[in-house]
Amino acid sequence: LFTHNTDFGQLEWRLTQDSFLNLYRNESNIDRDIAILKDKNYRTIEFDCNQWKTKSDIDNDFLQLGLPYDNCSNLNALKDCVIELNLPDMSDAVLILKGFDNLIKITDKDYAEGFLDVIAAEARRYLLFGVRLVVLISAKKDLELYTKFGGSILIKRD
């Protein structure tokens, strides 16, 4: 975690100081930050939301990670899925959601907000165990969503 000697200009600090949710509209910026986090040995968990056509596609992506849940598109079950993403090995991770605006298109605004709310709340919970879960979200346009998710806000990084 961070200490009083932390370089407050480092990427991990900037991505978590105000929120765990970071929105990018510029693909090169999100790709740059992903590369930096990978170099710092963050475990990467990436979903291409553009590939999701139905909620069952969300379930299939979570199943590909070897999670024991088959209904992660249900927001209550999603919480259990997110808990299992990282805690087994207690390593810092970056959750990448590329093309997130597609999730709004195949579901609705309320579901997308609920999805981010669950992820933000679980990212805060990870900190209780000394684990960082940084969330990087790409979307082609600004997301017209509520401003608070799991006690966090959505920070624009372009």
Phi and psi in degrees as a GROMACS rama.xvg file:
@    title "Ramachandran Plot"
@    xaxis  label "Phi"
@    yaxis  label "Psi"
@TYPE xy
-89.018  151.138  PHE-2
-127.888  179.128  THR-3
-67.062  -14.0657  HIS-4
-92.9536  5.43899  ASN-5
-62.2483  138.791  THR-6
-78.7121  105.748  ASP-7
-74.0646  0.881214  PHE-8
-94.3183  -8.14128  GLY-9
-68.0049  152.422  GLN-10
-56.951  -46.8508  LEU-11
-57.848  -38.3378  GLU-12
-65.5673  -48.4048  TRP-13
-62.1505  -34.6638  ARG-14
-80.3115  -12.9829  LEU-15
-124.753  -7.6057  THR-16
-64.4842  -36.9113  GLN-17
-110.04  -20.0781  ASP-18
-168.266  162.506  SER-19
-96.7827  -12.3588  PHE-20
-102.729  120.206  LEU-21
-124.6  120.101  ASN-22
-101.565  130.075  LEU-23
-122.032  138.643  TYR-24
-106.819  -16.8361  ARG-25
-100.555  113.681  ASN-26
-60.6539  -35.7362  GLU-27
-67.1358  -32.8614  SER-28
-68.769  -44.4807  ASN-29
-67.3468  -38.7858  ILE-30
-63.9516  -38.7135  ASP-31
-60.9016  -47.4014  ARG-32
-68.0119  -35.947  ASP-33
-61.2922  -44.9789  ILE-34
-61.5925  -41.4299  ALA-35
-63.1673  -45.1623  ILE-36
-66.1341  -37.7103  LEU-37
-62.376  -41.0537  LYS-38
-63.4287  -25.3346  ASP-39
-93.0525  15.6803  LYS-40
67.7071  28.4656  ASN-41
-73.4342  136.519  TYR-42
-71.0247  132.589  ARG-43
-106.82  133.385  THR-44
-126.673  110.659  ILE-45
-119.673  134.019  GLU-46
-121.296  131.608  PHE-47
-96.3182  94.9438  ASP-48
-64.2687  -19.3687  CYS-49
-64.1081  -23.5938  ASN-50
-81.7425  -13.492  GLN-51
-78.48  122.283  TRP-52
-107.49  -26.9419  LYS-53
-142.375  170.516  THR-54
-63.8982  -27.1912  LYS-55
-67.061  -25.1991  SER-56
-66.6073  -34.5033  ASP-57
-63.0421  -47.549  ILE-58
-56.6224  -44.9237  ASP-59
-61.3403  -39.9719  ASN-60
-63.9961  -42.4533  ASP-61
-66.559  -36.9831  PHE-62
-64.1737  -33.5605  LEU-63
-61.5808  -23.895  GLN-64
-80.6588  -0.826637  LEU-65
81.7108  18.6602  GLY-66
-79.3776  145.664  LEU-67
-82.3791  24.2746  PRO-68
-118.875  143.462  TYR-69
-119.54  16.2304  ASP-70
-140.972  46.4818  ASN-71
-70.0281  -12.0555  CYS-72
-73.9625  -16.6474  SER-73
-78.8664  126.891  ASN-74
-61.4647  -33.8891  LEU-75
-66.737  -41.38  ASN-76
-71.8807  -30.3817  ALA-77
-57.2587  -39.0566  LEU-78
-56.7771  -45.3044  LYS-79
-63.9131  -38.4273  ASP-80
-63.1897  -45.4785  CYS-81
-66.3562  -36.377  VAL-82
-58.2736  -39.6652  ILE-83
-79.0429  -10.6203  GLU-84
-61.9839  -35.875  LEU-85
-134.04  -31.0871  ASN-86
-61.7071  -27.7047  LEU-87
-55.9141  -38.262  PRO-88
-108.729  2.71275  ASP-89
53.6522  36.2861  MET-90
-107.484  150.361  SER-91
-62.9899  148.201  ASP-92
-142.35  157.863  ALA-93
-121.777  124.477  VAL-94
-98.7342  120.554  LEU-95
-111.299  124.734  ILE-96
-119.79  91.0674  LEU-97
-86.0639  138.822  LYS-98
70.7141  37.0292  GLY-99
-61.1076  -27.1196  PHE-100
-61.7983  -22.4535  ASP-101
-66.708  -32.9189  ASN-102
-60.5918  -39.3946  LEU-103
-63.8534  -38.3639  ILE-104
-66.2041  -40.7658  LYS-105
-86.8134  -15.1469  ILE-106
-118.777  -108.361  THR-107
-166.048  173.578  ASP-108
-60.1337  -41.6825  LYS-109
-62.8417  -41.8713  ASP-110
-65.3789  -44.8859  TYR-111
-60.8763  -40.9572  ALA-112
-64.2372  -42.4468  GLU-113
-62.7237  -39.5209  GLY-114
-58.6497  -50.3759  PHE-115
-68.0556  -34.0318  LEU-116
-62.1373  -45.5711  ASP-117
-61.1293  -46.5691  VAL-118
-64.8699  -43.3781  ILE-119
-63.9564  -41.976  ALA-120
-63.5606  -40.7961  ALA-121
-70.849  -33.167  GLU-122
-61.9967  -39.7625  ALA-123
-64.6637  -39.6109  ARG-124
-64.7919  -37.5842  ARG-125
-57.239  -36.1363  TYR-126
-60.5171  -27.8798  LEU-127
-61.3491  -23.4369  LEU-128
-102.394  8.45497  PHE-129
76.2593  23.1448  GLY-130
-116.43  134.031  VAL-131
-96.5976  130.457  ARG-132
-118.494  103.113  LEU-133
-90.8703  134.945  VAL-134
-115.845  119.668  VAL-135
-112.643  126.098  LEU-136
-123.201  128.377  ILE-137
-110.531  142.885  SER-138
-150.251  147.778  ALA-139
-73.992  -24.1544  LYS-140
-136.122  168.423  LYS-141
-60.7223  139.103  ASP-142
-87.5226  124.98  LEU-143
-88.1885  75.2501  GLU-144
-122.352  168.327  LEU-145
-57.9694  163.918  TYR-146
-93.86  -11.054  THR-147
-123.184  133.004  LYS-148
-135.4  119.242  PHE-149
52.1221  33.7219  GLY-150
82.8618  2.26666  GLY-151
-114.592  160.979  SER-152
-108.186  163.041  ILE-153
-91.1088  114.693  LEU-154
-97.4706  129.553  ILE-155
-85.0576  128.999  LYS-156
-113.169  16.1096  ARG-157
